[in-house]
Amino acid sequence: MYQISHHGAVTGVTGSCHRLTLESGGSILVDCGMFQGAESSPTEPGQSPIDFDIEDVGALVVTHCHIDHVGRIPYLLAAGFKGPIFATEATAQLLPLVLEDALKVGVTRDEALIKTFLKLLSQRLRPVPYKQWFPLNDLAGVKAKFHPAGHILGSAYVEFAVGTTLRQSKRVIFSGDLGAPYSPLLPAPKSPYQCHDLVIESTYGDRLHEGRKHRRKALQLAIERSLKNGGTILIPAFSIGRTQELLYEIEDIIHRMKNRRVNRGQALRWEALDIIVDSPLAAQFTSHYRSLKRLWDAEARRKTRSGRHPLSFEQLTTIESHREHLQSVRYLADSGHPAIVIAASGMCAGGRVMNYLKALLPDNRTDVVFVGYQAAGTPGRDIQKYGPSGGYVLIDRQRIDIRANIHTLSGYSAHADQGDLVRFVTRMKRPPDIIRIVHGDSTAKLALKHKFQDKFPDTRVYVPD
């Protein structure tokens, strides 16, 4: 009736791209992401990262706009894909920003070429509301529906109904990236009623996150501890999703600690602490987050009604130009002025955070706080691994000694943990016949596989290779 194959996120956590091939011979791609870190491989000049046949691909369905799920879309279009690109309304709004930035950083600065791509992307994009069945171009015998995934704004898991009628159809679900139920701003994902075949992520399939209250307290303690000696708290964070969550949490801490000193014996009060977001892209995304308040959860909407501004508060400074960015790096490195800097990228694999790292890692007044997954082969993983023992990291082929204090707050993740992933399935009224585990390290996938096998002895659970 259908077949499922994979073109990424099988041996690791990046490059998500899956194919649903129908009995008619036509197929649908779910995501088309870029490989990152150790999972990326160099390509020869002129070689495309689209190394699979796309002749029968009639549509692309995008779960959300993180680069490891959408980064190969420009190459897909260049390879000749002419079908529609379906996404939720919020994802369709954010996707052009993500891909424009990715092209400028990693491919070309040719404005005319980028403009041509963005025009083509706009023509192909098909925004679709949540929880509404929609046909997939001229592909017969299949419909799709987006459900909120709670990962980032606009994120979705996608449900396919494969068959001539909805009542008799096989339900095939691709999880995309599922969010943790206690993430700020976004409602928790709700399980579908039924599923026959599930393709599910396993980023944190081998561990449990700390609760939201605990992680917020851990963030506050990390800030208090870090500011005892002055200096900068540097938080590498993705421009979309993580940055907005951090701002939301920091605003909440400042609101609760108003008129109190950050540390005893110091004059600095919480409401005077500088919060710096150094990322034009993050600033754009934050603006879009504010404009899409209707998608926020009930708690966040209550705060805005009470007059608070969780993503735009008084202490927040956004740095736009490159000149201002360089001035900020120099000023913080020279002065040791206490501040929290949030800068992309989340895995320290590019972007403005790299200049901060080169300038501030050798300074023992600096604290680097990791709040997200660091993929193998990225500078972030190396700093996380070797920093606590006084090691070094290579940035732009330059050895940077690490004298800064390195912290990891494990509870800050936009991904569901093992318990969340298992509950996503147990709460289905009809559990899947097949579970395919993707998008995770081998240990995470194996641990999740054992959990599913224990819970669902009649379900076929396996890890594609």
Secondary structure, DSSP 8 states (H G I E B T S, - for coil): -EEEEESSSSSSSS---EEEEETTS-EEEE------GGG-----TT--S--S--TTEEEEE-S---HHHHTTHHHHHHTT--S-EEEEHHHHHHHHHHHHHHHHHHT---HHHHHHHHHHHHHHEEEE-TT--EE-TT-TTEEEEEEE-SSSTT-EEEEEEESSSSTT-EEEEE--S---TT-SSS------SB-SEEEEE-TBTT-----HHHHHHHHHHHHHHHGGG--EEEEE--TTTHHHHHHHHHHHHHHHTTTSBSSTT---BGGG-EEEEE-HHHHHHHHHHHHTGGGS-HHHHHHHHTT--TTS-TTEEEE-SHHHHHHHHHHHHHH---EEEEES-TTSSSSTHHHHHHHHTT-TT-EEEE-S---TTSHHHHHHHHGGGT-EEEETTEEEE--SEEEE-TT--SS-BHHHHHHHHHTSSB--SEEEEESS-HHHHHHHHHHHHHH-TTSEEE---
